[in-house]
Amino acid sequence: MCSLPLRESQAVNELRPAHYRVIRLKSVEDGIAEQQAPTSGLLIAVVSRSESILEWSSKLLSALGLPGMDILQRNPAKPDWREGLEACDIVAADIRAARELPKKITPIVFKIVANDFLAEVRDLVTPLKV
């Protein structure tokens, strides 16, 4: 894994319109690096209002090939979406959905935008809030 920050290639820099920025995303390795590998079967819930995030994350988790893993998909926009969450070993949610979870559930909040890009944007915006 490369520890150097990624830079825009010259081609990307030349092709993108002026005043637009390329949003760097986290790699799968970055996303799961801090998670401890399970030793047995797991029940994992993925919670998001975005159907594409639910589909993508379920495919990604399935591709990891963890033994005995079952995945629940929950969309807070649908009725009875909280059903079964308390039985899960892990609840992963995007930032918006995490705010809607019952208080007794502590989710893993997934952020797909790279931390260095978020820091760069904060540096750009913070002086404007004076």
N, CA, C and O atoms as a Tinker XYZ file with bonds, in Angstrom:
   520  protein
     1  N      0.850000   -1.175000    0.000000    73     2
     2  CA     0.000000    0.000000    0.000000    64     1     3
     3  C      0.892000    1.234000    0.000000    63     2     4     5
     4  O      1.885000    1.281000    0.727000    81     3
     5  N      0.561000    2.199000   -0.780000    73     3     6
     6  CA     1.337000    3.427000   -0.904000    64     5     7
     7  C      0.987000    4.372000    0.244000    63     6     8     9
     8  O     -0.190000    4.601000    0.524000    81     7
     9  N      1.996000    4.916000    0.902000    73     7    10
    10  CA     1.725000    5.819000    2.015000    64     9    11
    11  C      1.787000    7.284000    1.602000    63    10    12    13
    12  O      1.507000    8.170000    2.409000    81    11
    13  N      2.150000    7.541000    0.358000    73    11    14
    14  CA     2.207000    8.915000   -0.121000    64    13    15
    15  C      0.829000    9.389000   -0.543000    63    14    16    17
    16  O      0.046000    8.590000   -1.055000    81    15
    17  N      0.501000   10.670000   -0.345000    73    15    18
    18  CA    -0.797000   11.161000   -0.795000    64    17    19
    19  C     -0.870000   11.112000   -2.323000    63    18    20    21
    20  O      0.101000   11.397000   -3.025000    81    19
    21  N     -2.045000   10.744000   -2.805000    73    19    22
    22  CA    -2.239000   10.683000   -4.248000    64    21    23
    23  C     -2.420000   12.088000   -4.811000    63    22    24    25
    24  O     -3.087000   12.927000   -4.206000    81    23
    25  N     -1.839000   12.331000   -5.942000    73    23    26
    26  CA    -1.966000   13.615000   -6.619000    64    25    27
    27  C     -2.712000   13.397000   -7.918000    63    26    28    29
    28  O     -2.685000   12.304000   -8.483000    81    27
    29  N     -3.375000   14.430000   -8.388000    73    27    30
    30  CA    -4.050000   14.342000   -9.673000    64    29    31
    31  C     -3.021000   14.126000  -10.767000    63    30    32    33
    32  O     -1.957000   14.745000  -10.768000    81    31
    33  N     -3.345000   13.258000  -11.680000    73    31    34
    34  CA    -2.441000   13.079000  -12.809000    64    33    35
    35  C     -2.518000   14.326000  -13.680000    63    34    36    37
    36  O     -3.484000   15.086000  -13.602000    81    35
    37  N     -1.517000   14.529000  -14.494000    73    35    38
    38  CA    -1.491000   15.693000  -15.373000    64    37    39
    39  C     -2.680000   15.664000  -16.326000    63    38    40    41
    40  O     -3.279000   16.703000  -16.604000    81    39
    41  N     -3.027000   14.472000  -16.830000    73    39    42
    42  CA    -4.158000   14.347000  -17.755000    64    41    43
    43  C     -5.465000   14.757000  -17.085000    63    42    44    45
    44  O     -6.265000   15.484000  -17.674000    81    43
    45  N     -5.686000   14.288000  -15.844000    73    43    46
    46  CA    -6.906000   14.655000  -15.111000    64    45    47
    47  C     -6.916000   16.149000  -14.864000    63    46    48    49
    48  O     -7.947000   16.799000  -15.038000    81    47
    49  N     -5.798000   16.696000  -14.467000    73    47    50
    50  CA    -5.694000   18.122000  -14.188000    64    49    51
    51  C     -6.024000   18.957000  -15.429000    63    50    52    53
    52  O     -6.679000   19.994000  -15.326000    81    51
    53  N     -5.571000   18.507000  -16.595000    73    51    54
    54  CA    -5.819000   19.246000  -17.836000    64    53    55
    55  C     -7.257000   19.102000  -18.321000    63    54    56    57
    56  O     -7.791000   20.023000  -18.939000    81    55
    57  N     -7.891000   17.967000  -18.054000    73    55    58
    58  CA    -9.240000   17.715000  -18.565000    64    57    59
    59  C    -10.363000   18.260000  -17.697000    63    58    60    61
    60  O    -11.443000   18.568000  -18.201000    81    59
    61  N    -10.121000   18.382000  -16.401000    73    59    62
    62  CA   -11.222000   18.838000  -15.546000    64    61    63
    63  C    -11.459000   20.327000  -15.749000    63    62    64    65
    64  O    -10.513000   21.095000  -15.918000    81    63
    65  N    -12.728000   20.732000  -15.731000    73    63    66
    66  CA   -13.046000   22.159000  -15.903000    64    65    67
    67  C    -12.460000   23.006000  -14.773000    63    66    68    69
    68  O    -12.244000   22.518000  -13.663000    81    67
    69  N    -12.212000   24.252000  -15.066000    73    67    70
    70  CA   -11.688000   25.181000  -14.062000    64    69    71
    71  C    -12.672000   25.264000  -12.892000    63    70    72    73
    72  O    -13.883000   25.146000  -13.084000    81    71
    73  N    -12.163000   25.462000  -11.712000    73    71    74
    74  CA   -12.935000   25.618000  -10.476000    64    73    75
    75  C    -13.631000   24.325000  -10.034000    63    74    76    77
    76  O    -14.493000   24.368000   -9.156000    81    75
    77  N    -13.280000   23.189000  -10.617000    73    75    78
    78  CA   -13.771000   21.899000  -10.165000    64    77    79
    79  C    -12.630000   21.176000   -9.477000    63    78    80    81
    80  O    -11.462000   21.379000   -9.808000    81    79
    81  N    -12.974000   20.329000   -8.517000    73    79    82
    82  CA   -11.954000   19.563000   -7.809000    64    81    83
    83  C    -12.271000   18.088000   -7.971000    63    82    84    85
    84  O    -13.434000   17.702000   -8.087000    81    83
    85  N    -11.248000   17.281000   -7.978000    73    83    86
    86  CA   -11.408000   15.842000   -7.998000    64    85    87
    87  C    -11.547000   15.390000   -6.550000    63    86    88    89
    88  O    -10.713000   15.729000   -5.709000    81    87
    89  N    -12.586000   14.635000   -6.259000    73    87    90
    90  CA   -12.807000   14.133000   -4.913000    64    89    91
    91  C    -12.136000   12.774000   -4.808000    63    90    92    93
    92  O    -12.511000   11.827000   -5.500000    81    91
    93  N    -11.145000   12.688000   -3.939000    73    91    94
    94  CA   -10.452000   11.429000   -3.727000    64    93    95
    95  C    -11.256000   10.573000   -2.750000    63    94    96    97
    96  O    -11.694000   11.044000   -1.701000    81    95
    97  N    -11.438000    9.314000   -3.118000    73    95    98
    98  CA   -12.189000    8.381000   -2.287000    64    97    99
    99  C    -11.246000    7.431000   -1.568000    63    98   100   101
   100  O    -10.116000    7.207000   -2.003000    81    99
   101  N    -11.722000    6.882000   -0.473000    73    99   102
   102  CA   -10.936000    5.893000    0.258000    64   101   103
   103  C    -10.936000    4.585000   -0.527000    63   102   104   105
   104  O    -11.889000    4.264000   -1.237000    81   103
   105  N     -9.864000    3.855000   -0.383000    73   103   106
   106  CA    -9.808000    2.522000   -0.978000    64   105   107
   107  C    -10.509000    1.544000   -0.040000    63   106   108   109
   108  O    -10.748000    1.859000    1.126000    81   107
   109  N    -10.832000    0.377000   -0.541000    73   107   110
   110  CA   -11.426000   -0.662000    0.303000    64   109   111
   111  C    -10.476000   -0.993000    1.449000    63   110   112   113
   112  O    -10.906000   -1.184000    2.586000    81   111
   113  N     -9.182000   -1.058000    1.142000    73   111   114
   114  CA    -8.198000   -1.365000    2.181000    64   113   115
   115  C     -8.226000   -0.319000    3.289000    63   114   116   117
   116  O     -8.155000   -0.664000    4.469000    81   115
   117  N     -8.330000    0.956000    2.919000    73   115   118
   118  CA    -8.402000    2.017000    3.921000    64   117   119
   119  C     -9.663000    1.880000    4.768000    63   118   120   121
   120  O     -9.639000    2.104000    5.978000    81   119
   121  N    -10.755000    1.513000    4.121000    73   119   122
   122  CA   -12.031000    1.409000    4.813000    64   121   123
   123  C    -12.089000    0.309000    5.850000    63   122   124   125
   124  O    -12.763000    0.450000    6.871000    81   123
   125  N    -11.388000   -0.790000    5.599000    73   123   126
   126  CA   -11.457000   -1.911000    6.541000    64   125   127
   127  C    -10.192000   -2.094000    7.371000    63   126   128   129
   128  O    -10.128000   -3.000000    8.202000    81   127
   129  N     -9.187000   -1.250000    7.159000    73   127   130
   130  CA    -7.893000   -1.413000    7.827000    64   129   131
   131  C     -8.004000   -1.408000    9.349000    63   130   132   133
   132  O     -7.270000   -2.137000   10.016000    81   131
   133  N     -8.886000   -0.619000    9.899000    73   131   134
   134  CA    -8.983000   -0.500000   11.357000    64   133   135
   135  C     -9.925000   -1.522000   11.964000    63   134   136   137
   136  O    -10.052000   -1.590000   13.187000    81   135
   137  N    -10.590000   -2.321000   11.135000    73   135   138
   138  CA   -11.536000   -3.300000   11.645000    64   137   139
   139  C    -10.819000   -4.617000   11.927000    63   138   140   141
   140  O     -9.979000   -5.057000   11.141000    81   139
   141  N    -11.147000   -5.221000   13.020000    73   139   142
   142  CA   -10.545000   -6.495000   13.388000    64   141   143
   143  C    -11.287000   -7.618000   12.662000    63   142   144   145
   144  O    -12.516000   -7.613000   12.603000    81   143
   145  N    -10.546000   -8.578000   12.111000    73   143   146
   146  CA   -11.154000   -9.697000   11.393000    64   145   147
   147  C    -11.933000  -10.578000   12.364000    63   146   148   149
   148  O    -11.432000  -10.915000   13.436000    81   147
   149  N    -13.154000  -10.949000   11.994000    73   147   150
   150  CA   -13.970000  -11.790000   12.882000    64   149   151
   151  C    -13.457000  -13.228000   12.896000    63   150   152   153
   152  O    -12.854000  -13.694000   11.930000    81   151
   153  N    -13.704000  -13.916000   13.996000    73   151   154
   154  CA   -13.276000  -15.309000   14.107000    64   153   155
   155  C    -14.419000  -16.274000   13.835000    63   154   156   157
   156  O    -14.176000  -17.469000   13.666000    81   155
   157  N    -15.651000  -15.797000   13.786000    73   155   158
   158  CA   -16.798000  -16.663000   13.508000    64   157   159
   159  C    -17.829000  -15.875000   12.722000    63   158   160   161
   160  O    -17.589000  -14.735000   12.325000    81   159
   161  N    -18.979000  -16.496000   12.501000    73   159   162
   162  CA   -20.045000  -15.873000   11.730000    64   161   163
   163  C    -20.514000  -14.560000   12.317000    63   162   164   165
   164  O    -20.453000  -14.340000   13.526000    81   163
   165  N    -20.981000  -13.697000   11.444000    73   163   166
   166  CA   -21.426000  -12.362000   11.846000    64   165   167
   167  C    -22.767000  -12.027000   11.225000    63   166   168   169
   168  O    -23.102000  -12.496000   10.137000    81   167
   169  N    -23.519000  -11.218000   11.924000    73   167   170
   170  CA   -24.708000  -10.608000   11.353000    64   169   171
   171  C    -24.405000   -9.119000   11.257000    63   170   172   173
   172  O    -24.235000   -8.445000   12.274000    81   171
   173  N    -24.338000   -8.610000   10.031000    73   171   174
   174  CA   -23.969000   -7.218000    9.786000    64   173   175
   175  C    -25.154000   -6.492000    9.166000    63   174   176   177
   176  O    -25.778000   -6.987000    8.227000    81   175
   177  N    -25.457000   -5.314000    9.699000    73   175   178
   178  CA   -26.491000   -4.465000    9.107000    64   177   179
   179  C    -25.820000   -3.296000    8.412000    63   178   180   181
   180  O    -24.885000   -2.696000    8.944000    81   179
   181  N    -26.300000   -2.977000    7.225000    73   179   182
   182  CA   -25.865000   -1.793000    6.502000    64   181   183
   183  C    -27.080000   -0.884000    6.431000    63   182   184   185
   184  O    -28.135000   -1.289000    5.941000    81   183
   185  N    -26.935000    0.356000    6.924000    73   183   186
   186  CA   -28.059000    1.280000    7.017000    64   185   187
   187  C    -27.748000    2.532000    6.218000    63   186   188   189
   188  O    -26.741000    3.203000    6.447000    81   187
   189  N    -28.639000    2.836000    5.269000    73   187   190
   190  CA   -28.489000    4.039000    4.453000    64   189   191
   191  C    -29.807000    4.330000    3.755000    63   190   192   193
   192  O    -30.588000    3.418000    3.482000    81   191
   193  N    -30.049000    5.589000    3.469000    73   191   194
   194  CA   -31.202000    5.970000    2.647000    64   193   195
   195  C    -30.909000    5.795000    1.157000    63   194   196   197
   196  O    -31.815000    5.852000    0.327000    81   195
   197  N    -29.658000    5.586000    0.836000    73   195   198
   198  CA   -29.248000    5.433000   -0.559000    64   197   199
   199  C    -29.285000    3.962000   -0.960000    63   198   200   201
   200  O    -28.547000    3.145000   -0.410000    81   199
   201  N    -30.141000    3.631000   -1.914000    73   199   202
   202  CA   -30.223000    2.247000   -2.389000    64   201   203
   203  C    -28.913000    1.824000   -3.047000    63   202   204   205
   204  O    -28.526000    0.659000   -2.957000    81   203
   205  N    -28.228000    2.754000   -3.708000    73   203   206
   206  CA   -26.964000    2.387000   -4.351000    64   205   207
   207  C    -25.897000    2.082000   -3.303000    63   206   208   209
   208  O    -25.087000    1.178000   -3.510000    81   207
   209  N    -25.872000    2.805000   -2.188000    73   207   210
   210  CA   -24.925000    2.495000   -1.113000    64   209   211
   211  C    -25.255000    1.142000   -0.498000    63   210   212   213
   212  O    -24.348000    0.357000   -0.220000    81   211
   213  N    -26.520000    0.857000   -0.283000    73   211   214
   214  CA   -26.906000   -0.439000    0.271000    64   213   215
   215  C    -26.452000   -1.579000   -0.641000    63   214   216   217
   216  O    -25.894000   -2.572000   -0.174000    81   215
   217  N    -26.690000   -1.431000   -1.924000    73   215   218
   218  CA   -26.306000   -2.465000   -2.881000    64   217   219
   219  C    -24.783000   -2.608000   -2.957000    63   218   220   221
   220  O    -24.254000   -3.717000   -2.891000    81   219
   221  N    -24.086000   -1.482000   -3.096000    73   219   222
   222  CA   -22.626000   -1.502000   -3.216000    64   221   223
   223  C    -21.978000   -2.111000   -1.981000    63   222   224   225
   224  O    -21.102000   -2.967000   -2.099000    81   223
   225  N    -22.401000   -1.678000   -0.804000    73   223   226
   226  CA   -21.760000   -2.166000    0.420000    64   225   227
   227  C    -22.041000   -3.646000    0.649000    63   226   228   229
   228  O    -21.170000   -4.367000    1.136000    81   227
   229  N    -23.231000   -4.108000    0.310000    73   227   230
   230  CA   -23.533000   -5.531000    0.460000    64   229   231
   231  C    -22.682000   -6.374000   -0.485000    63   230   232   233
   232  O    -22.208000   -7.445000   -0.106000    81   231
   233  N    -22.490000   -5.902000   -1.697000    73   231   234
   234  CA   -21.630000   -6.622000   -2.639000    64   233   235
   235  C    -20.187000   -6.629000   -2.146000    63   234   236   237
   236  O    -19.503000   -7.649000   -2.230000    81   235
   237  N    -19.734000   -5.508000   -1.639000    73   235   238
   238  CA   -18.370000   -5.414000   -1.131000    64   237   239
   239  C    -18.162000   -6.358000    0.048000    63   238   240   241
   240  O    -17.172000   -7.087000    0.097000    81   239
   241  N    -19.086000   -6.344000    0.988000    73   239   242
   242  CA   -18.965000   -7.228000    2.152000    64   241   243
   243  C    -18.989000   -8.691000    1.725000    63   242   244   245
   244  O    -18.231000   -9.504000    2.254000    81   243
   245  N    -19.845000   -9.029000    0.782000    73   243   246
   246  CA   -19.903000  -10.406000    0.288000    64   245   247
   247  C    -18.589000  -10.803000   -0.369000    63   246   248   249
   248  O    -18.134000  -11.938000   -0.230000    81   247
   249  N    -17.984000   -9.861000   -1.084000    73   247   250
   250  CA   -16.724000  -10.140000   -1.776000    64   249   251
   251  C    -15.570000  -10.385000   -0.805000    63   250   252   253
   252  O    -14.580000  -11.016000   -1.178000    81   251
   253  N    -15.676000   -9.905000    0.422000    73   251   254
   254  CA   -14.619000  -10.132000    1.413000    64   253   255
   255  C    -14.540000  -11.599000    1.811000    63   254   256   257
   256  O    -13.514000  -12.054000    2.318000    81   255
   257  N    -15.620000  -12.338000    1.584000    73   255   258
   258  CA   -15.602000  -13.771000    1.830000    64   257   259
   259  C    -15.466000  -14.174000    3.285000    63   258   260   261
   260  O    -14.849000  -15.196000    3.585000    81   259
   261  N    -16.024000  -13.402000    4.184000    73   259   262
   262  CA   -15.963000  -13.766000    5.599000    64   261   263
   263  C    -16.886000  -14.963000    5.852000    63   262   264   265
   264  O    -18.011000  -14.989000    5.352000    81   263
   265  N    -16.430000  -15.937000    6.610000    73   263   266
   266  CA   -17.238000  -17.143000    6.828000    64   265   267
   267  C    -18.481000  -16.862000    7.664000    63   266   268   269
   268  O    -18.415000  -16.166000    8.678000    81   267
   269  N    -19.603000  -17.403000    7.234000    73   267   270
   270  CA   -20.834000  -17.320000    8.010000    64   269   271
   271  C    -21.406000  -15.930000    8.179000    63   270   272   273
   272  O    -22.087000  -15.657000    9.167000    81   271
   273  N    -21.141000  -15.051000    7.234000    73   271   274
   274  CA   -21.604000  -13.670000    7.367000    64   273   275
   275  C    -22.971000  -13.504000    6.703000    63   274   276   277
   276  O    -23.182000  -13.935000    5.569000    81   275
   277  N    -23.876000  -12.883000    7.414000    73   275   278
   278  CA   -25.172000  -12.511000    6.854000    64   277   279
   279  C    -25.294000  -11.001000    6.909000    63   278   280   281
   280  O    -24.813000  -10.364000    7.845000    81   279
   281  N    -25.941000  -10.430000    5.898000    73   279   282
   282  CA   -26.037000   -8.977000    5.786000    64   281   283
   283  C    -27.499000   -8.557000    5.733000    63   282   284   285
   284  O    -28.279000   -9.061000    4.925000    81   283
   285  N    -27.852000   -7.624000    6.610000    73   283   286
   286  CA   -29.172000   -6.990000    6.560000    64   285   287
   287  C    -29.010000   -5.637000    5.904000    63   286   288   289
   288  O    -28.055000   -4.918000    6.198000    81   287
   289  N    -29.917000   -5.281000    5.029000    73   287   290
   290  CA   -29.932000   -3.941000    4.449000    64   289   291
   291  C    -31.135000   -3.214000    5.042000    63   290   292   293
   292  O    -32.253000   -3.729000    5.047000    81   291
   293  N    -30.883000   -2.017000    5.536000    73   291   294
   294  CA   -31.964000   -1.242000    6.132000    64   293   295
   295  C    -31.947000    0.183000    5.592000    63   294   296   297
   296  O    -30.904000    0.837000    5.558000    81   295
   297  N    -33.116000    0.650000    5.173000    73   295   298
   298  CA   -33.282000    2.005000    4.654000    64   297   299
   299  C    -34.235000    2.738000    5.585000    63   298   300   301
   300  O    -35.400000    2.353000    5.677000    81   299
   301  N    -33.783000    3.790000    6.286000    73   299   302
   302  CA   -34.648000    4.520000    7.217000    64   301   303
   303  C    -35.888000    5.141000    6.569000    63   302   304   305
   304  O    -36.805000    5.557000    7.277000    81   303
   305  N    -35.929000    5.210000    5.263000    73   303   306
   306  CA   -37.107000    5.753000    4.578000    64   305   307
   307  C    -38.233000    4.723000    4.493000    63   306   308   309
   308  O    -39.352000    5.060000    4.108000    81   307
   309  N    -37.945000    3.486000    4.846000    73   307   310
   310  CA   -38.946000    2.415000    4.736000    64   309   311
   311  C    -39.493000    2.041000    6.107000    63   310   312   313
   312  O    -38.804000    2.179000    7.118000    81   311
   313  N    -40.735000    1.565000    6.134000    73   311   314
   314  CA   -41.325000    1.176000    7.422000    64   313   315
   315  C    -40.573000   -0.001000    8.045000    63   314   316   317
   316  O    -40.001000   -0.828000    7.336000    81   315
   317  N    -40.581000   -0.065000    9.359000    73   315   318
   318  CA   -39.975000   -1.159000   10.129000    64   317   319
   319  C    -38.490000   -1.344000    9.851000    63   318   320   321
   320  O    -37.979000   -2.456000    9.980000    81   319
   321  N    -37.788000   -0.283000    9.474000    73   319   322
   322  CA   -36.372000   -0.406000    9.120000    64   321   323
   323  C    -35.491000   -0.757000   10.317000    63   322   324   325
   324  O    -34.391000   -1.279000   10.133000    81   323
   325  N    -35.949000   -0.482000   11.535000    73   323   326
   326  CA   -35.148000   -0.781000   12.725000    64   325   327
   327  C    -35.199000   -2.258000   13.115000    63   326   328   329
   328  O    -34.431000   -2.706000   13.967000    81   327
   329  N    -36.093000   -3.004000   12.498000    73   327   330
   330  CA   -36.282000   -4.413000   12.831000    64   329   331
   331  C    -34.991000   -5.213000   12.631000    63   330   332   333
   332  O    -34.390000   -5.184000   11.557000    81   331
   333  N    -34.580000   -5.919000   13.672000    73   331   334
   334  CA   -33.416000   -6.785000   13.599000    64   333   335
   335  C    -32.078000   -6.124000   13.874000    63   334   336   337
   336  O    -31.070000   -6.822000   13.979000    81   335
   337  N    -32.032000   -4.804000   13.996000    73   335   338
   338  CA   -30.743000   -4.127000   14.185000    64   337   339
   339  C    -30.079000   -4.495000   15.505000    63   338   340   341
   340  O    -28.857000   -4.633000   15.564000    81   339
   341  N    -30.859000   -4.654000   16.555000    73   339   342
   342  CA   -30.268000   -4.964000   17.866000    64   341   343
   343  C    -29.624000   -6.341000   17.904000    63   342   344   345
   344  O    -28.781000   -6.597000   18.764000    81   343
   345  N    -29.998000   -7.235000   16.995000    73   343   346
   346  CA   -29.420000   -8.579000   16.952000    64   345   347
   347  C    -28.106000   -8.623000   16.176000    63   346   348   349
   348  O    -27.428000   -9.650000   16.166000    81   347
   349  N    -27.746000   -7.525000   15.532000    73   347   350
   350  CA   -26.557000   -7.501000   14.675000    64   349   351
   351  C    -25.278000   -7.346000   15.484000    63   350   352   353
   352  O    -25.240000   -6.649000   16.497000    81   351
   353  N    -24.226000   -8.018000   15.008000    73   351   354
   354  CA   -22.909000   -7.878000   15.619000    64   353   355
   355  C    -22.286000   -6.540000   15.245000    63   354   356   357
   356  O    -21.586000   -5.924000   16.049000    81   355
   357  N    -22.545000   -6.100000   14.030000    73   355   358
   358  CA   -22.015000   -4.828000   13.522000    64   357   359
   359  C    -23.130000   -4.101000   12.790000    63   358   360   361
   360  O    -23.858000   -4.698000   11.996000    81   359
   361  N    -23.260000   -2.813000   13.059000    73   359   362
   362  CA   -24.164000   -1.954000   12.302000    64   361   363
   363  C    -23.302000   -0.881000   11.653000    63   362   364   365
   364  O    -22.659000   -0.086000   12.339000    81   363
   365  N    -23.296000   -0.868000   10.331000    73   363   366
   366  CA   -22.547000    0.143000    9.576000    64   365   367
   367  C    -23.553000    1.084000    8.938000    63   366   368   369
   368  O    -24.570000    0.647000    8.400000    81   367
   369  N    -23.269000    2.365000    8.998000    73   367   370
   370  CA   -24.213000    3.359000    8.481000    64   369   371
   371  C    -23.463000    4.531000    7.878000    63   370   372   373
   372  O    -22.328000    4.825000    8.252000    81   371
   373  N    -24.124000    5.195000    6.934000    73   371   374
   374  CA   -23.552000    6.451000    6.464000    64   373   375
   375  C    -23.876000    7.523000    7.499000    63   374   376   377
   376  O    -24.651000    7.281000    8.425000    81   375
   377  N    -23.295000    8.684000    7.346000    73   375   378
   378  CA   -23.431000    9.727000    8.371000    64   377   379
   379  C    -24.887000   10.099000    8.626000    63   378   380   381
   380  O    -25.301000   10.247000    9.776000    81   379
   381  N    -25.654000   10.249000    7.566000    73   379   382
   382  CA   -27.055000   10.655000    7.721000    64   381   383
   383  C    -27.859000    9.579000    8.450000    63   382   384   385
   384  O    -28.598000    9.889000    9.385000    81   383
   385  N    -27.723000    8.334000    8.037000    73   383   386
   386  CA   -28.485000    7.247000    8.653000    64   385   387
   387  C    -28.051000    7.005000   10.094000    63   386   388   389
   388  O    -28.875000    6.630000   10.928000    81   387
   389  N    -26.773000    7.213000   10.401000    73   387   390
   390  CA   -26.275000    7.002000   11.767000    64   389   391
   391  C    -27.016000    7.885000   12.762000    63   390   392   393
   392  O    -27.233000    7.490000   13.907000    81   391
   393  N    -27.397000    9.063000   12.332000    73   391   394
   394  CA   -28.133000    9.991000   13.217000    64   393   395
   395  C    -29.540000    9.496000   13.531000    63   394   396   397
   396  O    -30.149000    9.921000   14.512000    81   395
   397  N    -30.053000    8.596000   12.695000    73   395   398
   398  CA   -31.429000    8.115000   12.859000    64   397   399
   399  C    -31.518000    6.796000   13.627000    63   398   400   401
   400  O    -32.614000    6.331000   13.941000    81   399
   401  N    -30.377000    6.199000   13.926000    73   399   402
   402  CA   -30.379000    4.925000   14.636000    64   401   403
   403  C    -30.805000    5.108000   16.093000    63   402   404   405
   404  O    -30.617000    6.179000   16.670000    81   403
   405  N    -31.379000    4.057000   16.681000    73   403   406
   406  CA   -31.687000    4.134000   18.111000    64   405   407
   407  C    -30.418000    4.430000   18.907000    63   406   408   409
   408  O    -29.337000    3.978000   18.530000    81   407
   409  N    -30.533000    5.168000   19.982000    73   407   410
   410  CA   -29.372000    5.614000   20.780000    64   409   411
   411  C    -28.553000    4.453000   21.324000    63   410   412   413
   412  O    -27.348000    4.607000   21.522000    81   411
   413  N    -29.159000    3.298000   21.572000    73   411   414
   414  CA   -28.406000    2.182000   22.154000    64   413   415
   415  C    -27.555000    1.436000   21.131000    63   414   416   417
   416  O    -26.820000    0.519000   21.497000    81   415
   417  N    -27.642000    1.810000   19.860000    73   415   418
   418  CA   -26.816000    1.191000   18.819000    64   417   419
   419  C    -25.688000    2.149000   18.459000    63   418   420   421
   420  O    -25.929000    3.302000   18.102000    81   419
   421  N    -24.450000    1.659000   18.557000    73   419   422
   422  CA   -23.283000    2.455000   18.176000    64   421   423
   423  C    -22.783000    1.932000   16.831000    63   422   424   425
   424  O    -22.188000    0.857000   16.764000    81   423
   425  N    -23.020000    2.687000   15.767000    73   423   426
   426  CA   -22.657000    2.189000   14.444000    64   425   427
   427  C    -21.192000    2.458000   14.093000    63   426   428   429
   428  O    -20.529000    3.304000   14.691000    81   427
   429  N    -20.722000    1.714000   13.112000    73   427   430
   430  CA   -19.491000    2.066000   12.425000    64   429   431
   431  C    -19.950000    2.998000   11.311000    63   430   432   433
   432  O    -20.726000    2.597000   10.444000    81   431
   433  N    -19.481000    4.221000   11.332000    73   431   434
   434  CA   -19.902000    5.192000   10.320000    64   433   435
   435  C    -18.918000    5.135000    9.174000    63   434   436   437
   436  O    -17.721000    5.359000    9.355000    81   435
   437  N    -19.433000    4.832000    7.982000    73   435   438
   438  CA   -18.528000    4.757000    6.847000    64   437   439
   439  C    -18.534000    6.074000    6.088000    63   438   440   441
   440  O    -19.575000    6.667000    5.807000    81   439
   441  N    -17.335000    6.492000    5.777000    73   439   442
   442  CA   -17.106000    7.716000    5.020000    64   441   443
   443  C    -16.290000    7.318000    3.806000    63   442   444   445
   444  O    -15.217000    6.731000    3.945000    81   443
   445  N    -16.778000    7.627000    2.630000    73   443   446
   446  CA   -16.073000    7.179000    1.426000    64   445   447
   447  C    -15.117000    8.221000    0.879000    63   446   448   449
   448  O    -14.280000    7.905000    0.033000    81   447
   449  N    -15.225000    9.453000    1.341000    73   447   450
   450  CA   -14.321000   10.505000    0.870000    64   449   451
   451  C    -13.037000   10.437000    1.697000    63   450   452   453
   452  O    -13.086000   10.324000    2.922000    81   451
   453  N    -11.903000   10.506000    1.027000    73   451   454
   454  CA   -10.605000   10.388000    1.687000    64   453   455
   455  C    -10.398000   11.505000    2.710000    63   454   456   457
   456  O    -10.793000   12.649000    2.482000    81   455
   457  N     -9.773000   11.160000    3.841000    73   455   458
   458  CA    -9.542000   12.133000    4.916000    64   457   459
   459  C     -8.698000   13.315000    4.463000    63   458   460   461
   460  O     -8.948000   14.445000    4.883000    81   459
   461  N     -7.691000   13.073000    3.605000    73   459   462
   462  CA    -6.855000   14.187000    3.163000    64   461   463
   463  C     -7.648000   15.167000    2.308000    63   462   464   465
   464  O     -7.390000   16.370000    2.345000    81   463
   465  N     -8.610000   14.666000    1.540000    73   463   466
   466  CA    -9.445000   15.566000    0.745000    64   465   467
   467  C    -10.370000   16.380000    1.662000    63   466   468   469
   468  O    -10.548000   17.580000    1.451000    81   467
   469  N    -10.954000   15.735000    2.673000    73   467   470
   470  CA   -11.806000   16.471000    3.617000    64   469   471
   471  C    -11.026000   17.568000    4.326000    63   470   472   473
   472  O    -11.539000   18.672000    4.512000    81   471
   473  N     -9.796000   17.277000    4.721000    73   471   474
   474  CA    -8.954000   18.282000    5.372000    64   473   475
   475  C     -8.669000   19.438000    4.427000    63   474   476   477
   476  O     -8.688000   20.599000    4.836000    81   475
   477  N     -8.408000   19.125000    3.176000    73   475   478
   478  CA    -8.141000   20.162000    2.178000    64   477   479
   479  C     -9.359000   21.072000    1.996000    63   478   480   481
   480  O     -9.219000   22.293000    1.913000    81   479
   481  N    -10.541000   20.480000    1.935000    73   479   482
   482  CA   -11.768000   21.264000    1.768000    64   481   483
   483  C    -12.023000   22.111000    3.020000    63   482   484   485
   484  O    -12.423000   23.270000    2.909000    81   483
   485  N    -11.794000   21.540000    4.208000    73   483   486
   486  CA   -11.970000   22.321000    5.442000    64   485   487
   487  C    -11.045000   23.533000    5.458000    63   486   488   489
   488  O    -11.447000   24.619000    5.877000    81   487
   489  N     -9.802000   23.348000    5.001000    73   487   490
   490  CA    -8.862000   24.456000    4.959000    64   489   491
   491  C     -9.332000   25.546000    3.999000    63   490   492   493
   492  O     -9.109000   26.731000    4.246000    81   491
   493  N     -9.974000   25.152000    2.921000    73   491   494
   494  CA   -10.479000   26.125000    1.952000    64   493   495
   495  C    -11.675000   26.896000    2.472000    63   494   496   497
   496  O    -11.816000   28.092000    2.218000    81   495
   497  N    -12.542000   26.200000    3.206000    73   495   498
   498  CA   -13.815000   26.773000    3.638000    64   497   499
   499  C    -13.694000   27.538000    4.950000    63   498   500   501
   500  O    -14.355000   28.563000    5.120000    81   499
   501  N    -12.870000   27.071000    5.878000    73   499   502
   502  CA   -12.794000   27.665000    7.208000    64   501   503
   503  C    -12.528000   29.166000    7.196000    63   502   504   505
   504  O    -13.206000   29.886000    7.929000    81   503
   505  N    -11.575000   29.691000    6.403000    73   503   506
   506  CA   -11.354000   31.132000    6.410000    64   505   507
   507  C    -12.595000   31.928000    5.971000    63   506   508   509
   508  O    -12.749000   33.093000    6.336000    81   507
   509  N    -13.469000   31.295000    5.193000    73   507   510
   510  CA   -14.657000   31.992000    4.702000    64   509   511
   511  C    -15.727000   32.147000    5.779000    63   510   512   513
   512  O    -16.661000   32.929000    5.604000    81   511
   513  N    -15.610000   31.420000    6.884000    73   511   514
   514  CA   -16.605000   31.473000    7.950000    64   513   515
   515  C    -16.317000   32.534000    8.983000    63   514   516   517
   516  O    -16.981000   32.565000   10.019000    81   515
   517  N    -15.363000   33.397000    8.748000    73   515   518
   518  CA   -14.962000   34.420000    9.715000    64   517   519
   519  C    -16.046000   35.406000    9.976000    63   518   520
   520  O    -15.863000   36.330000   10.768000    81   519
